[in-house]
Amino acid sequence: MLVAALRPGGRAAAPLPVAEGISDGALVERAIDGDRWAKEALYRRHVRRVTNAVTRIAGRTADADDAVQEAFLVAFTRLDALRDPGAFRGWIAQIAVNEVRGRLRKRRWMRRFGLGRDEDDDACLEALASAEATPEMRAELARLDAVLARMDPELRMAWMLRHVEGWELTEVATALGCSLATAKRRLAEAGAIVDAHVAGGRR
């Protein structure tokens, strides 16, 4: 599939050292007790995955960076609200998706009223293509970007997380804050739109 032409792991840098052998749950409990090292370890463990996903969804590195930083800030100030400390991975993803969702909503309203600056989407699929991608692949990714841009944001987010980032269905549902059935429905709808685009391009 075309997503194979994308750079593996997106734009994020190589993962930083993590607290090997210590579970998320244990780190969360230590962080709640005021252990700053535990917070740093949680951040280093999850920031790359969250950044990659948010960048794909936002389409702009600036928006993605802001959303990721705000998501971790919110998470670390509300750690005691996390009922299952071991569920930090899904929880931080959900917070980050909510952050970028709000930014996308604001962007749509700004464009509707002709406000704000027209900035390039520098993290769209075509822009993230690997160096080995052929001109034909890049052109097709650009067309796919156009299809995704017209898609309902909730459908697009589900499709990106599942088919570009490769998240499990349960992870997609958790990040989007919806039921498994709803996640499946959104993916089916998004998939039908993408398939129609692919089929149309082959005629």
PATIDREN-187096 format. One record per residue (C-alpha): residue number from 1; residue in one letter; x, y, z. Coordinates in pm, whole numbers, plus 50000, padded with zeros to 5 digits. Example, Ala and Ser with C-alpha at 12.3 -4.5 7.8 and 13.67 -1.06 7.14 Angstrom:
@nr->1&rest->a&X->51230&Y->49550&Z->50780
@nr->2&rest->s&X->51367&Y->49894&Z->50714
END
This chain:
@nr->1&rest->m&X->50000&Y->50000&Z->50000
@nr->2&rest->l&X->50102&Y->50361&Z->49952
@nr->3&rest->v&X->50167&Y->50414&Z->50320
@nr->4&rest->a&X->50469&Y->50190&Z->50272
@nr->5&rest->a&X->50626&Y->50483&Z->50091
@nr->6&rest->l&X->50628&Y->50688&Z->50409
@nr->7&rest->r&X->50936&Y->50728&Z->50624
@nr->8&rest->p&X->50927&Y->50470&Z->50905
@nr->9&rest->g&X->50846&Y->50626&Z->51241
@nr->10&rest->g&X->50758&Y->50966&Z->51096
@nr->11&rest->r&X->50968&Y->51270&Z->51177
@nr->12&rest->a&X->51038&Y->51200&Z->51545
@nr->13&rest->a&X->51394&Y->51146&Z->51658
@nr->14&rest->a&X->51526&Y->50815&Z->51783
@nr->15&rest->p&X->51376&Y->50707&Z->52116
@nr->16&rest->l&X->51552&Y->50831&Z->52426
@nr->17&rest->p&X->51663&Y->50595&Z->52703
@nr->18&rest->v&X->51375&Y->50463&Z->52911
@nr->19&rest->a&X->51336&Y->50306&Z->53252
@nr->20&rest->e&X->51375&Y->49946&Z->53140
@nr->21&rest->g&X->51202&Y->49691&Z->53357
@nr->22&rest->i&X->50976&Y->49944&Z->53532
@nr->23&rest->s&X->50611&Y->49933&Z->53430
@nr->24&rest->d&X->50402&Y->50237&Z->53340
@nr->25&rest->g&X->50192&Y->50171&Z->53646
@nr->26&rest->a&X->50491&Y->50186&Z->53878
@nr->27&rest->l&X->50620&Y->50501&Z->53711
@nr->28&rest->v&X->50279&Y->50668&Z->53739
@nr->29&rest->e&X->50258&Y->50586&Z->54110
@nr->30&rest->r&X->50607&Y->50726&Z->54165
@nr->31&rest->a&X->50523&Y->51037&Z->53965
@nr->32&rest->i&X->50209&Y->51095&Z->54174
@nr->33&rest->d&X->50433&Y->51084&Z->54481
@nr->34&rest->g&X->50639&Y->51366&Z->54332
@nr->35&rest->d&X->50918&Y->51172&Z->54162
@nr->36&rest->r&X->51027&Y->51399&Z->53875
@nr->37&rest->w&X->51246&Y->51125&Z->53727
@nr->38&rest->a&X->50939&Y->50905&Z->53688
@nr->39&rest->k&X->50762&Y->51177&Z->53490
@nr->40&rest->e&X->51066&Y->51216&Z->53267
@nr->41&rest->a&X->51077&Y->50840&Z->53214
@nr->42&rest->l&X->50708&Y->50832&Z->53114
@nr->43&rest->y&X->50762&Y->51120&Z->52876
@nr->44&rest->r&X->51064&Y->50959&Z->52710
@nr->45&rest->r&X->50887&Y->50625&Z->52682
@nr->46&rest->h&X->50577&Y->50757&Z->52506
@nr->47&rest->v&X->50662&Y->51087&Z->52338
@nr->48&rest->r&X->50778&Y->50940&Z->52008
@nr->49&rest->r&X->50465&Y->50732&Z->51954
@nr->50&rest->v&X->50235&Y->51017&Z->52054
@nr->51&rest->t&X->50425&Y->51269&Z->51841
@nr->52&rest->n&X->50411&Y->51047&Z->51532
@nr->53&rest->a&X->50036&Y->50995&Z->51566
@nr->54&rest->v&X->49956&Y->51359&Z->51638
@nr->55&rest->t&X->50176&Y->51476&Z->51350
@nr->56&rest->r&X->49991&Y->51251&Z->51106
@nr->57&rest->i&X->49655&Y->51380&Z->51231
@nr->58&rest->a&X->49744&Y->51750&Z->51253
@nr->59&rest->g&X->49934&Y->51764&Z->50926
@nr->60&rest->r&X->50149&Y->52047&Z->51062
@nr->61&rest->t&X->50455&Y->52004&Z->51278
@nr->62&rest->a&X->50392&Y->52326&Z->51470
@nr->63&rest->d&X->50039&Y->52223&Z->51565
@nr->64&rest->a&X->50160&Y->51873&Z->51651
@nr->65&rest->d&X->50442&Y->51996&Z->51872
@nr->66&rest->d&X->50208&Y->52227&Z->52063
@nr->67&rest->a&X->49948&Y->51953&Z->52105
@nr->68&rest->v&X->50203&Y->51700&Z->52233
@nr->69&rest->q&X->50354&Y->51939&Z->52485
@nr->70&rest->e&X->50012&Y->52043&Z->52611
@nr->71&rest->a&X->49897&Y->51680&Z->52631
@nr->72&rest->f&X->50185&Y->51576&Z->52857
@nr->73&rest->l&X->50141&Y->51888&Z->53068
@nr->74&rest->v&X->49773&Y->51805&Z->53118
@nr->75&rest->a&X->49850&Y->51440&Z->53187
@nr->76&rest->f&X->50113&Y->51513&Z->53450
@nr->77&rest->t&X->49887&Y->51759&Z->53632
@nr->78&rest->r&X->49602&Y->51505&Z->53638
@nr->79&rest->l&X->49787&Y->51182&Z->53707
@nr->80&rest->d&X->49588&Y->51117&Z->54024
@nr->81&rest->a&X->49273&Y->51107&Z->53808
@nr->82&rest->l&X->49401&Y->50802&Z->53619
@nr->83&rest->r&X->49212&Y->50512&Z->53776
@nr->84&rest->d&X->49439&Y->50244&Z->53632
@nr->85&rest->p&X->49804&Y->50361&Z->53648
@nr->86&rest->g&X->49895&Y->50089&Z->53400
@nr->87&rest->a&X->49670&Y->50246&Z->53137
@nr->88&rest->f&X->49893&Y->50552&Z->53088
@nr->89&rest->r&X->49979&Y->50460&Z->52726
@nr->90&rest->g&X->49618&Y->50478&Z->52609
@nr->91&rest->w&X->49535&Y->50770&Z->52836
@nr->92&rest->i&X->49810&Y->50998&Z->52705
@nr->93&rest->a&X->49711&Y->50908&Z->52349
@nr->94&rest->q&X->49351&Y->51008&Z->52420
@nr->95&rest->i&X->49458&Y->51339&Z->52574
@nr->96&rest->a&X->49685&Y->51414&Z->52278
@nr->97&rest->v&X->49414&Y->51333&Z->52024
@nr->98&rest->n&X->49173&Y->51561&Z->52210
@nr->99&rest->e&X->49431&Y->51838&Z->52198
@nr->100&rest->v&X->49484&Y->51810&Z->51824
@nr->101&rest->r&X->49109&Y->51771&Z->51769
@nr->102&rest->g&X->49057&Y->52110&Z->51928
@nr->103&rest->r&X->49326&Y->52266&Z->51711
@nr->104&rest->l&X->49173&Y->52120&Z->51395
@nr->105&rest->r&X->48834&Y->52256&Z->51495
@nr->106&rest->k&X->48983&Y->52602&Z->51550
@nr->107&rest->r&X->49165&Y->52583&Z->51217
@nr->108&rest->r&X->48841&Y->52504&Z->51032
@nr->109&rest->w&X->48660&Y->52799&Z->51191
@nr->110&rest->m&X->48948&Y->53035&Z->51117
@nr->111&rest->r&X->48948&Y->52930&Z->50753
@nr->112&rest->r&X->48571&Y->52961&Z->50729
@nr->113&rest->f&X->48583&Y->53324&Z->50837
@nr->114&rest->g&X->48899&Y->53408&Z->50646
@nr->115&rest->l&X->49104&Y->53460&Z->50961
@nr->116&rest->g&X->49452&Y->53350&Z->51049
@nr->117&rest->r&X->49741&Y->53267&Z->50822
@nr->118&rest->d&X->49741&Y->53022&Z->50534
@nr->119&rest->e&X->50012&Y->52781&Z->50643
@nr->120&rest->d&X->50132&Y->52481&Z->50451
@nr->121&rest->d&X->50053&Y->52136&Z->50585
@nr->122&rest->d&X->50418&Y->52035&Z->50617
@nr->123&rest->a&X->50347&Y->51694&Z->50768
@nr->124&rest->c&X->50097&Y->51557&Z->50517
@nr->125&rest->l&X->50156&Y->51209&Z->50374
@nr->126&rest->e&X->50327&Y->51339&Z->50060
@nr->127&rest->a&X->50564&Y->51553&Z->50265
@nr->128&rest->l&X->50653&Y->51255&Z->50482
@nr->129&rest->a&X->50735&Y->51026&Z->50191
@nr->130&rest->s&X->51064&Y->50842&Z->50211
@nr->131&rest->a&X->51357&Y->50933&Z->49987
@nr->132&rest->e&X->51302&Y->50608&Z->49795
@nr->133&rest->a&X->50943&Y->50699&Z->49699
@nr->134&rest->t&X->50899&Y->50736&Z->49324
@nr->135&rest->p&X->50744&Y->51049&Z->49170
@nr->136&rest->e&X->50434&Y->50842&Z->49096
@nr->137&rest->m&X->50406&Y->50737&Z->49461
@nr->138&rest->r&X->50448&Y->51096&Z->49576
@nr->139&rest->a&X->50179&Y->51213&Z->49334
@nr->140&rest->e&X->49941&Y->50945&Z->49457
@nr->141&rest->l&X->50013&Y->51035&Z->49819
@nr->142&rest->a&X->49933&Y->51396&Z->49736
@nr->143&rest->r&X->49600&Y->51288&Z->49587
@nr->144&rest->l&X->49533&Y->51076&Z->49896
@nr->145&rest->d&X->49611&Y->51379&Z->50112
@nr->146&rest->a&X->49342&Y->51570&Z->49924
@nr->147&rest->v&X->49091&Y->51289&Z->49985
@nr->148&rest->l&X->49176&Y->51277&Z->50356
@nr->149&rest->a&X->49151&Y->51657&Z->50385
@nr->150&rest->r&X->48789&Y->51642&Z->50266
@nr->151&rest->m&X->48705&Y->51353&Z->50497
@nr->152&rest->d&X->48521&Y->51400&Z->50826
@nr->153&rest->p&X->48795&Y->51459&Z->51089
@nr->154&rest->e&X->48679&Y->51170&Z->51307
@nr->155&rest->l&X->48697&Y->50931&Z->51013
@nr->156&rest->r&X->49036&Y->51066&Z->50907
@nr->157&rest->m&X->49182&Y->51031&Z->51256
@nr->158&rest->a&X->49064&Y->50671&Z->51282
@nr->159&rest->w&X->49207&Y->50585&Z->50939
@nr->160&rest->m&X->49541&Y->50751&Z->51011
@nr->161&rest->l&X->49589&Y->50581&Z->51346
@nr->162&rest->r&X->49494&Y->50238&Z->51213
@nr->163&rest->h&X->49643&Y->50232&Z->50863
@nr->164&rest->v&X->49934&Y->50477&Z->50880
@nr->165&rest->e&X->50048&Y->50442&Z->51240
@nr->166&rest->g&X->49944&Y->50076&Z->51259
@nr->167&rest->w&X->49765&Y->50098&Z->51594
@nr->168&rest->e&X->49549&Y->49811&Z->51711
@nr->169&rest->l&X->49174&Y->49862&Z->51684
@nr->170&rest->t&X->49137&Y->49881&Z->52062
@nr->171&rest->e&X->49409&Y->50147&Z->52074
@nr->172&rest->v&X->49230&Y->50351&Z->51809
@nr->173&rest->a&X->48904&Y->50333&Z->52004
@nr->174&rest->t&X->49076&Y->50438&Z->52326
@nr->175&rest->a&X->49257&Y->50730&Z->52164
@nr->176&rest->l&X->48939&Y->50855&Z->51999
@nr->177&rest->g&X->48737&Y->50808&Z->52317
@nr->178&rest->c&X->48475&Y->50592&Z->52149
@nr->179&rest->s&X->48348&Y->50235&Z->52165
@nr->180&rest->l&X->48506&Y->49955&Z->51967
@nr->181&rest->a&X->48194&Y->49937&Z->51750
@nr->182&rest->t&X->48213&Y->50307&Z->51672
@nr->183&rest->a&X->48582&Y->50280&Z->51585
@nr->184&rest->k&X->48504&Y->49991&Z->51348
@nr->185&rest->r&X->48225&Y->50192&Z->51184
@nr->186&rest->r&X->48447&Y->50496&Z->51135
@nr->187&rest->l&X->48723&Y->50284&Z->50987
@nr->188&rest->a&X->48478&Y->50116&Z->50751
@nr->189&rest->e&X->48344&Y->50453&Z->50633
@nr->190&rest->a&X->48692&Y->50597&Z->50590
@nr->191&rest->g&X->48809&Y->50283&Z->50413
@nr->192&rest->a&X->48519&Y->50300&Z->50168
@nr->193&rest->i&X->48610&Y->50660&Z->50080
@nr->194&rest->v&X->48978&Y->50574&Z->50030
@nr->195&rest->d&X->48892&Y->50261&Z->49828
@nr->196&rest->a&X->48665&Y->50466&Z->49602
@nr->197&rest->h&X->48951&Y->50707&Z->49543
@nr->198&rest->v&X->49190&Y->50424&Z->49459
@nr->199&rest->a&X->48938&Y->50259&Z->49228
@nr->200&rest->g&X->48867&Y->50589&Z->49057
@nr->201&rest->g&X->49235&Y->50651&Z->49000
@nr->202&rest->r&X->49272&Y->50316&Z->48821
@nr->203&rest->r&X->49004&Y->50385&Z->48564
END
